[in-house]
Amino acid sequence: MWSYIVTFLAVFATDLLYIYFVKSIQDDRPWHAAWWSMVVTLTASVAVINYTEDHWALIPALAGAFFGAYVGMKFKKKINGV
């Protein structure tokens, strides 16, 4: 059960942080983009390891992807005032 929770949180964080990675690229900030790229790779690696060992972990991974992107976009809108 813990691996499913960790997988969900890892993919949730990956999608949330990926938004900041893309924004750094858009703003032409190479050091920030490199930093976010490293963090995104780390969180994604945790998820990949978990669902490679247990294919049922793809279900919480997909849920984490959905909610991570959704929350990230909502949070980004609040920060940008849109």
Gaussian input, Z-matrix of N, CA and C with variables (Angstrom, degrees):
# hf/3-21g

backbone

0 1
 N
 C     1     B1
 C     2     B2     1     A1
 N     3     B3     2     A2     1     D1
 C     4     B4     3     A3     2     D2
 C     5     B5     4     A4     3     D3
 N     6     B6     5     A5     4     D4
 C     7     B7     6     A6     5     D5
 C     8     B8     7     A7     6     D6
 N     9     B9     8     A8     7     D7
 C    10    B10     9     A9     8     D8
 C    11    B11    10    A10     9     D9
 N    12    B12    11    A11    10    D10
 C    13    B13    12    A12    11    D11
 C    14    B14    13    A13    12    D12
 N    15    B15    14    A14    13    D13
 C    16    B16    15    A15    14    D14
 C    17    B17    16    A16    15    D15
 N    18    B18    17    A17    16    D16
 C    19    B19    18    A18    17    D17
 C    20    B20    19    A19    18    D18
 N    21    B21    20    A20    19    D19
 C    22    B22    21    A21    20    D20
 C    23    B23    22    A22    21    D21
 N    24    B24    23    A23    22    D22
 C    25    B25    24    A24    23    D23
 C    26    B26    25    A25    24    D24
 N    27    B27    26    A26    25    D25
 C    28    B28    27    A27    26    D26
 C    29    B29    28    A28    27    D27
 N    30    B30    29    A29    28    D28
 C    31    B31    30    A30    29    D29
 C    32    B32    31    A31    30    D30
 N    33    B33    32    A32    31    D31
 C    34    B34    33    A33    32    D32
 C    35    B35    34    A34    33    D33
 N    36    B36    35    A35    34    D34
 C    37    B37    36    A36    35    D35
 C    38    B38    37    A37    36    D36
 N    39    B39    38    A38    37    D37
 C    40    B40    39    A39    38    D38
 C    41    B41    40    A40    39    D39
 N    42    B42    41    A41    40    D40
 C    43    B43    42    A42    41    D41
 C    44    B44    43    A43    42    D42
 N    45    B45    44    A44    43    D43
 C    46    B46    45    A45    44    D44
 C    47    B47    46    A46    45    D45
 N    48    B48    47    A47    46    D46
 C    49    B49    48    A48    47    D47
 C    50    B50    49    A49    48    D48
 N    51    B51    50    A50    49    D49
 C    52    B52    51    A51    50    D50
 C    53    B53    52    A52    51    D51
 N    54    B54    53    A53    52    D52
 C    55    B55    54    A54    53    D53
 C    56    B56    55    A55    54    D54
 N    57    B57    56    A56    55    D55
 C    58    B58    57    A57    56    D56
 C    59    B59    58    A58    57    D57
 N    60    B60    59    A59    58    D58
 C    61    B61    60    A60    59    D59
 C    62    B62    61    A61    60    D60
 N    63    B63    62    A62    61    D61
 C    64    B64    63    A63    62    D62
 C    65    B65    64    A64    63    D63
 N    66    B66    65    A65    64    D64
 C    67    B67    66    A66    65    D65
 C    68    B68    67    A67    66    D66
 N    69    B69    68    A68    67    D67
 C    70    B70    69    A69    68    D68
 C    71    B71    70    A70    69    D69
 N    72    B72    71    A71    70    D70
 C    73    B73    72    A72    71    D71
 C    74    B74    73    A73    72    D72
 N    75    B75    74    A74    73    D73
 C    76    B76    75    A75    74    D74
 C    77    B77    76    A76    75    D75
 N    78    B78    77    A77    76    D76
 C    79    B79    78    A78    77    D77
 C    80    B80    79    A79    78    D78
 N    81    B81    80    A80    79    D79
 C    82    B82    81    A81    80    D80
 C    83    B83    82    A82    81    D81
 N    84    B84    83    A83    82    D82
 C    85    B85    84    A84    83    D83
 C    86    B86    85    A85    84    D84
 N    87    B87    86    A86    85    D85
 C    88    B88    87    A87    86    D86
 C    89    B89    88    A88    87    D87
 N    90    B90    89    A89    88    D88
 C    91    B91    90    A90    89    D89
 C    92    B92    91    A91    90    D90
 N    93    B93    92    A92    91    D91
 C    94    B94    93    A93    92    D92
 C    95    B95    94    A94    93    D93
 N    96    B96    95    A95    94    D94
 C    97    B97    96    A96    95    D95
 C    98    B98    97    A97    96    D96
 N    99    B99    98    A98    97    D97
 C   100   B100    99    A99    98    D98
 C   101   B101   100   A100    99    D99
 N   102   B102   101   A101   100   D100
 C   103   B103   102   A102   101   D101
 C   104   B104   103   A103   102   D102
 N   105   B105   104   A104   103   D103
 C   106   B106   105   A105   104   D104
 C   107   B107   106   A106   105   D105
 N   108   B108   107   A107   106   D106
 C   109   B109   108   A108   107   D107
 C   110   B110   109   A109   108   D108
 N   111   B111   110   A110   109   D109
 C   112   B112   111   A111   110   D110
 C   113   B113   112   A112   111   D111
 N   114   B114   113   A113   112   D112
 C   115   B115   114   A114   113   D113
 C   116   B116   115   A115   114   D114
 N   117   B117   116   A116   115   D115
 C   118   B118   117   A117   116   D116
 C   119   B119   118   A118   117   D117
 N   120   B120   119   A119   118   D118
 C   121   B121   120   A120   119   D119
 C   122   B122   121   A121   120   D120
 N   123   B123   122   A122   121   D121
 C   124   B124   123   A123   122   D122
 C   125   B125   124   A124   123   D123
 N   126   B126   125   A125   124   D124
 C   127   B127   126   A126   125   D125
 C   128   B128   127   A127   126   D126
 N   129   B129   128   A128   127   D127
 C   130   B130   129   A129   128   D128
 C   131   B131   130   A130   129   D129
 N   132   B132   131   A131   130   D130
 C   133   B133   132   A132   131   D131
 C   134   B134   133   A133   132   D132
 N   135   B135   134   A134   133   D133
 C   136   B136   135   A135   134   D134
 C   137   B137   136   A136   135   D135
 N   138   B138   137   A137   136   D136
 C   139   B139   138   A138   137   D137
 C   140   B140   139   A139   138   D138
 N   141   B141   140   A140   139   D139
 C   142   B142   141   A141   140   D140
 C   143   B143   142   A142   141   D141
 N   144   B144   143   A143   142   D142
 C   145   B145   144   A144   143   D143
 C   146   B146   145   A145   144   D144
 N   147   B147   146   A146   145   D145
 C   148   B148   147   A147   146   D146
 C   149   B149   148   A148   147   D147
 N   150   B150   149   A149   148   D148
 C   151   B151   150   A150   149   D149
 C   152   B152   151   A151   150   D150
 N   153   B153   152   A152   151   D151
 C   154   B154   153   A153   152   D152
 C   155   B155   154   A154   153   D153
 N   156   B156   155   A155   154   D154
 C   157   B157   156   A156   155   D155
 C   158   B158   157   A157   156   D156
 N   159   B159   158   A158   157   D157
 C   160   B160   159   A159   158   D158
 C   161   B161   160   A160   159   D159
 N   162   B162   161   A161   160   D160
 C   163   B163   162   A162   161   D161
 C   164   B164   163   A163   162   D162
 N   165   B165   164   A164   163   D163
 C   166   B166   165   A165   164   D164
 C   167   B167   166   A166   165   D165
 N   168   B168   167   A167   166   D166
 C   169   B169   168   A168   167   D167
 C   170   B170   169   A169   168   D168
 N   171   B171   170   A170   169   D169
 C   172   B172   171   A171   170   D170
 C   173   B173   172   A172   171   D171
 N   174   B174   173   A173   172   D172
 C   175   B175   174   A174   173   D173
 C   176   B176   175   A175   174   D174
 N   177   B177   176   A176   175   D175
 C   178   B178   177   A177   176   D176
 C   179   B179   178   A178   177   D177
 N   180   B180   179   A179   178   D178
 C   181   B181   180   A180   179   D179
 C   182   B182   181   A181   180   D180
 N   183   B183   182   A182   181   D181
 C   184   B184   183   A183   182   D182
 C   185   B185   184   A184   183   D183
 N   186   B186   185   A185   184   D184
 C   187   B187   186   A186   185   D185
 C   188   B188   187   A187   186   D186
 N   189   B189   188   A188   187   D187
 C   190   B190   189   A189   188   D188
 C   191   B191   190   A190   189   D189
 N   192   B192   191   A191   190   D190
 C   193   B193   192   A192   191   D191
 C   194   B194   193   A193   192   D192
 N   195   B195   194   A194   193   D193
 C   196   B196   195   A195   194   D194
 C   197   B197   196   A196   195   D195
 N   198   B198   197   A197   196   D196
 C   199   B199   198   A198   197   D197
 C   200   B200   199   A199   198   D198
 N   201   B201   200   A200   199   D199
 C   202   B202   201   A201   200   D200
 C   203   B203   202   A202   201   D201
 N   204   B204   203   A203   202   D202
 C   205   B205   204   A204   203   D203
 C   206   B206   205   A205   204   D204
 N   207   B207   206   A206   205   D205
 C   208   B208   207   A207   206   D206
 C   209   B209   208   A208   207   D207
 N   210   B210   209   A209   208   D208
 C   211   B211   210   A210   209   D209
 C   212   B212   211   A211   210   D210
 N   213   B213   212   A212   211   D211
 C   214   B214   213   A213   212   D212
 C   215   B215   214   A214   213   D213
 N   216   B216   215   A215   214   D214
 C   217   B217   216   A216   215   D215
 C   218   B218   217   A217   216   D216
 N   219   B219   218   A218   217   D217
 C   220   B220   219   A219   218   D218
 C   221   B221   220   A220   219   D219
 N   222   B222   221   A221   220   D220
 C   223   B223   222   A222   221   D221
 C   224   B224   223   A223   222   D222
 N   225   B225   224   A224   223   D223
 C   226   B226   225   A225   224   D224
 C   227   B227   226   A226   225   D225
 N   228   B228   227   A227   226   D226
 C   229   B229   228   A228   227   D227
 C   230   B230   229   A229   228   D228
 N   231   B231   230   A230   229   D229
 C   232   B232   231   A231   230   D230
 C   233   B233   232   A232   231   D231
 N   234   B234   233   A233   232   D232
 C   235   B235   234   A234   233   D233
 C   236   B236   235   A235   234   D234
 N   237   B237   236   A236   235   D235
 C   238   B238   237   A237   236   D236
 C   239   B239   238   A238   237   D237
 N   240   B240   239   A239   238   D238
 C   241   B241   240   A240   239   D239
 C   242   B242   241   A241   240   D240
 N   243   B243   242   A242   241   D241
 C   244   B244   243   A243   242   D242
 C   245   B245   244   A244   243   D243

   B1=1.4551
   B2=1.5276
   B3=1.3443
   B4=1.4721
   B5=1.5131
   B6=1.3306
   B7=1.4680
   B8=1.5285
   B9=1.3344
   B10=1.4619
   B11=1.5304
   B12=1.3014
   B13=1.4642
   B14=1.5257
   B15=1.3140
   B16=1.4694
   B17=1.5304
   B18=1.3345
   B19=1.4638
   B20=1.5220
   B21=1.3185
   B22=1.4654
   B23=1.5282
   B24=1.3297
   B25=1.4619
   B26=1.5216
   B27=1.3327
   B28=1.4654
   B29=1.5235
   B30=1.3241
   B31=1.4656
   B32=1.5224
   B33=1.3314
   B34=1.4634
   B35=1.5323
   B36=1.3237
   B37=1.4657
   B38=1.5179
   B39=1.3170
   B40=1.4668
   B41=1.5264
   B42=1.3238
   B43=1.4635
   B44=1.5226
   B45=1.3079
   B46=1.4583
   B47=1.5252
   B48=1.3067
   B49=1.4632
   B50=1.5235
   B51=1.3234
   B52=1.4567
   B53=1.5257
   B54=1.3084
   B55=1.4664
   B56=1.5229
   B57=1.3204
   B58=1.4681
   B59=1.5281
   B60=1.3102
   B61=1.4581
   B62=1.5330
   B63=1.3197
   B64=1.4601
   B65=1.5250
   B66=1.3164
   B67=1.4704
   B68=1.5268
   B69=1.3181
   B70=1.4663
   B71=1.5240
   B72=1.3141
   B73=1.4609
   B74=1.5207
   B75=1.3228
   B76=1.4548
   B77=1.5308
   B78=1.3249
   B79=1.4666
   B80=1.5298
   B81=1.3226
   B82=1.4601
   B83=1.5275
   B84=1.3401
   B85=1.4622
   B86=1.5296
   B87=1.3393
   B88=1.4740
   B89=1.5174
   B90=1.3277
   B91=1.4692
   B92=1.5172
   B93=1.3283
   B94=1.4611
   B95=1.5326
   B96=1.3244
   B97=1.4668
   B98=1.5281
   B99=1.3257
   B100=1.4676
   B101=1.5233
   B102=1.3200
   B103=1.4765
   B104=1.5252
   B105=1.3376
   B106=1.4614
   B107=1.5235
   B108=1.3288
   B109=1.4556
   B110=1.5222
   B111=1.3182
   B112=1.4542
   B113=1.5316
   B114=1.3148
   B115=1.4644
   B116=1.5282
   B117=1.3253
   B118=1.4682
   B119=1.5300
   B120=1.3190
   B121=1.4690
   B122=1.5192
   B123=1.3218
   B124=1.4666
   B125=1.5242
   B126=1.3220
   B127=1.4696
   B128=1.5301
   B129=1.3254
   B130=1.4681
   B131=1.5236
   B132=1.3130
   B133=1.4675
   B134=1.5173
   B135=1.3131
   B136=1.4672
   B137=1.5240
   B138=1.3244
   B139=1.4670
   B140=1.5181
   B141=1.3125
   B142=1.4638
   B143=1.5253
   B144=1.3027
   B145=1.4681
   B146=1.5289
   B147=1.3279
   B148=1.4672
   B149=1.5175
   B150=1.3359
   B151=1.4585
   B152=1.5219
   B153=1.3232
   B154=1.4593
   B155=1.5259
   B156=1.3202
   B157=1.4589
   B158=1.5235
   B159=1.3299
   B160=1.4625
   B161=1.5271
   B162=1.3233
   B163=1.4633
   B164=1.5224
   B165=1.3185
   B166=1.4647
   B167=1.5314
   B168=1.3095
   B169=1.4678
   B170=1.5282
   B171=1.3323
   B172=1.4659
   B173=1.5289
   B174=1.3147
   B175=1.4746
   B176=1.5251
   B177=1.3365
   B178=1.4623
   B179=1.5332
   B180=1.3349
   B181=1.4712
   B182=1.5225
   B183=1.3048
   B184=1.4643
   B185=1.5231
   B186=1.3201
   B187=1.4705
   B188=1.5299
   B189=1.3258
   B190=1.4582
   B191=1.5115
   B192=1.3404
   B193=1.4650
   B194=1.5266
   B195=1.3111
   B196=1.4631
   B197=1.5272
   B198=1.3253
   B199=1.4578
   B200=1.5237
   B201=1.3198
   B202=1.4611
   B203=1.5167
   B204=1.3258
   B205=1.4651
   B206=1.5262
   B207=1.3240
   B208=1.4640
   B209=1.5268
   B210=1.3268
   B211=1.4668
   B212=1.5300
   B213=1.3182
   B214=1.4607
   B215=1.5116
   B216=1.3173
   B217=1.4619
   B218=1.5277
   B219=1.3110
   B220=1.4659
   B221=1.5259
   B222=1.3408
   B223=1.4599
   B224=1.5206
   B225=1.3234
   B226=1.4630
   B227=1.5228
   B228=1.3218
   B229=1.4577
   B230=1.5209
   B231=1.3420
   B232=1.4599
   B233=1.5232
   B234=1.3207
   B235=1.4637
   B236=1.5197
   B237=1.3364
   B238=1.4534
   B239=1.5201
   B240=1.3275
   B241=1.4488
   B242=1.5138
   B243=1.3215
   B244=1.4684
   B245=1.5003
   A1=111.32
   A2=116.21
   A3=118.97
   A4=111.82
   A5=117.40
   A6=119.59
   A7=110.91
   A8=117.41
   A9=120.51
   A10=110.70
   A11=116.37
   A12=120.56
   A13=110.32
   A14=115.94
   A15=120.41
   A16=109.84
   A17=117.59
   A18=121.26
   A19=110.40
   A20=117.16
   A21=121.02
   A22=110.26
   A23=116.79
   A24=120.51
   A25=112.67
   A26=116.77
   A27=120.14
   A28=111.33
   A29=117.02
   A30=119.50
   A31=110.68
   A32=117.24
   A33=121.51
   A34=109.27
   A35=116.75
   A36=121.48
   A37=111.37
   A38=117.19
   A39=120.82
   A40=110.64
   A41=117.08
   A42=119.57
   A43=111.97
   A44=116.29
   A45=120.63
   A46=110.51
   A47=117.43
   A48=122.21
   A49=112.14
   A50=116.83
   A51=120.63
   A52=111.22
   A53=116.62
   A54=120.90
   A55=110.04
   A56=116.91
   A57=120.49
   A58=111.26
   A59=116.92
   A60=121.26
   A61=110.26
   A62=116.27
   A63=120.88
   A64=110.93
   A65=116.78
   A66=120.90
   A67=110.62
   A68=118.30
   A69=121.68
   A70=111.06
   A71=116.53
   A72=120.11
   A73=109.93
   A74=115.53
   A75=120.68
   A76=111.35
   A77=117.44
   A78=122.75
   A79=112.28
   A80=117.88
   A81=123.77
   A82=111.77
   A83=115.52
   A84=122.81
   A85=108.12
   A86=116.25
   A87=119.56
   A88=114.69
   A89=119.59
   A90=120.70
   A91=111.08
   A92=116.50
   A93=119.55
   A94=110.73
   A95=116.04
   A96=119.98
   A97=110.77
   A98=116.23
   A99=119.67
   A100=110.85
   A101=117.19
   A102=121.70
   A103=110.28
   A104=116.58
   A105=119.45
   A106=110.98
   A107=117.41
   A108=121.07
   A109=111.09
   A110=116.23
   A111=121.27
   A112=110.96
   A113=117.45
   A114=121.54
   A115=110.48
   A116=116.84
   A117=120.98
   A118=110.13
   A119=117.15
   A120=121.00
   A121=111.25
   A122=116.80
   A123=120.67
   A124=111.29
   A125=117.31
   A126=119.58
   A127=111.29
   A128=116.92
   A129=119.68
   A130=111.06
   A131=116.85
   A132=120.63
   A133=111.85
   A134=116.98
   A135=120.42
   A136=109.74
   A137=116.22
   A138=119.81
   A139=111.32
   A140=117.66
   A141=121.20
   A142=110.85
   A143=116.31
   A144=119.69
   A145=110.10
   A146=116.43
   A147=119.67
   A148=112.43
   A149=118.90
   A150=117.17
   A151=113.92
   A152=117.37
   A153=119.75
   A154=109.52
   A155=115.97
   A156=120.47
   A157=112.52
   A158=116.87
   A159=121.57
   A160=108.22
   A161=116.15
   A162=120.00
   A163=113.29
   A164=117.60
   A165=120.02
   A166=111.22
   A167=116.78
   A168=120.66
   A169=111.91
   A170=117.39
   A171=119.80
   A172=111.37
   A173=116.83
   A174=119.55
   A175=110.76
   A176=120.06
   A177=117.94
   A178=112.72
   A179=117.65
   A180=120.21
   A181=110.29
   A182=117.15
   A183=120.81
   A184=111.13
   A185=116.72
   A186=120.15
   A187=110.27
   A188=116.98
   A189=120.91
   A190=112.23
   A191=116.57
   A192=120.86
   A193=110.67
   A194=116.40
   A195=120.34
   A196=111.27
   A197=115.85
   A198=119.61
   A199=112.60
   A200=117.68
   A201=120.54
   A202=111.94
   A203=116.53
   A204=120.57
   A205=110.50
   A206=116.75
   A207=120.74
   A208=111.62
   A209=115.99
   A210=120.48
   A211=110.58
   A212=116.74
   A213=120.43
   A214=112.84
   A215=116.75
   A216=120.41
   A217=111.27
   A218=117.92
   A219=121.03
   A220=110.28
   A221=116.87
   A222=121.64
   A223=110.39
   A224=117.06
   A225=121.89
   A226=110.32
   A227=117.69
   A228=121.01
   A229=111.27
   A230=116.68
   A231=120.11
   A232=111.02
   A233=117.12
   A234=121.03
   A235=110.89
   A236=116.64
   A237=121.10
   A238=112.68
   A239=117.41
   A240=121.59
   A241=114.64
   A242=116.17
   A243=120.19
   A244=109.36
   D1=-39.45
   D2=-179.45
   D3=-62.44
   D4=-35.71
   D5=-179.45
   D6=-65.30
   D7=-32.20
   D8=177.47
   D9=-69.14
   D10=-40.04
   D11=178.10
   D12=-66.22
   D13=-44.49
   D14=179.11
   D15=-63.14
   D16=-41.18
   D17=179.01
   D18=-62.82
   D19=-45.92
   D20=178.05
   D21=-58.14
   D22=-49.90
   D23=-177.94
   D24=-65.57
   D25=-36.53
   D26=179.56
   D27=-66.02
   D28=-44.12
   D29=179.58
   D30=-72.55
   D31=-36.99
   D32=174.84
   D33=-56.67
   D34=-49.56
   D35=179.47
   D36=-64.72
   D37=-39.61
   D38=179.57
   D39=-59.03
   D40=-48.72
   D41=-179.24
   D42=-67.69
   D43=-39.34
   D44=178.13
   D45=-62.10
   D46=-46.39
   D47=-177.92
   D48=-73.91
   D49=-28.60
   D50=178.88
   D51=-61.64
   D52=-32.42
   D53=177.30
   D54=-60.95
   D55=-40.62
   D56=178.69
   D57=-71.27
   D58=-32.63
   D59=175.19
   D60=-62.15
   D61=-49.32
   D62=-179.75
   D63=-63.65
   D64=-39.87
   D65=178.41
   D66=-62.97
   D67=-38.73
   D68=177.42
   D69=-63.71
   D70=-38.49
   D71=176.63
   D72=-65.96
   D73=-45.56
   D74=179.60
   D75=-59.25
   D76=-38.09
   D77=-179.36
   D78=-83.45
   D79=2.90
   D80=179.98
   D81=56.54
   D82=51.97
   D83=179.43
   D84=-118.76
   D85=87.09
   D86=-172.56
   D87=-62.58
   D88=-37.55
   D89=179.91
   D90=-66.98
   D91=-41.43
   D92=177.67
   D93=-66.30
   D94=-41.83
   D95=178.61
   D96=-61.59
   D97=-41.65
   D98=179.13
   D99=-63.83
   D100=-41.87
   D101=178.46
   D102=-62.27
   D103=-50.49
   D104=-178.97
   D105=-63.18
   D106=-36.19
   D107=177.91
   D108=-60.02
   D109=-42.51
   D110=179.44
   D111=-64.11
   D112=-44.34
   D113=-178.95
   D114=-67.29
   D115=-41.46
   D116=178.33
   D117=-61.70
   D118=-43.56
   D119=179.12
   D120=-62.33
   D121=-40.52
   D122=178.42
   D123=-61.72
   D124=-51.11
   D125=-178.06
   D126=-66.61
   D127=-37.72
   D128=178.32
   D129=-65.85
   D130=-35.92
   D131=179.88
   D132=-62.98
   D133=-39.08
   D134=177.55
   D135=-60.32
   D136=-44.40
   D137=179.96
   D138=-65.40
   D139=-44.36
   D140=-178.48
   D141=-61.30
   D142=-42.97
   D143=178.15
   D144=-59.99
   D145=-43.18
   D146=-178.25
   D147=-66.63
   D148=-46.23
   D149=-176.81
   D150=-84.28
   D151=-7.56
   D152=170.15
   D153=-75.90
   D154=-37.04
   D155=179.09
   D156=-76.02
   D157=-32.07
   D158=-177.83
   D159=-139.20
   D160=105.64
   D161=-174.99
   D162=-64.88
   D163=-20.45
   D164=176.45
   D165=-67.88
   D166=-18.13
   D167=178.40
   D168=-70.71
   D169=-7.62
   D170=174.32
   D171=-64.72
   D172=-29.62
   D173=179.98
   D174=-64.56
   D175=-53.03
   D176=175.89
   D177=-66.17
   D178=-26.42
   D179=176.56
   D180=-65.02
   D181=-43.93
   D182=178.43
   D183=-65.08
   D184=-40.64
   D185=177.09
   D186=-64.05
   D187=-41.90
   D188=177.63
   D189=-62.20
   D190=-38.27
   D191=178.05
   D192=-64.13
   D193=-45.25
   D194=-179.72
   D195=-61.89
   D196=-54.43
   D197=-175.77
   D198=-70.11
   D199=-32.90
   D200=177.48
   D201=-64.20
   D202=-44.26
   D203=178.24
   D204=-67.28
   D205=-42.23
   D206=-178.72
   D207=-63.50
   D208=-50.22
   D209=-179.87
   D210=-65.18
   D211=-40.77
   D212=178.79
   D213=-60.28
   D214=-42.46
   D215=178.94
   D216=-69.07
   D217=-39.76
   D218=177.50
   D219=-63.92
   D220=-43.83
   D221=-179.65
   D222=-65.87
   D223=-40.28
   D224=179.31
   D225=-63.27
   D226=-39.03
   D227=178.26
   D228=-63.00
   D229=-40.62
   D230=-179.71
   D231=-66.32
   D232=-38.80
   D233=179.78
   D234=-67.29
   D235=-41.84
   D236=-177.61
   D237=-82.56
   D238=-7.45
   D239=178.98
   D240=72.80
   D241=25.97
   D242=-179.90
   D243=-98.47

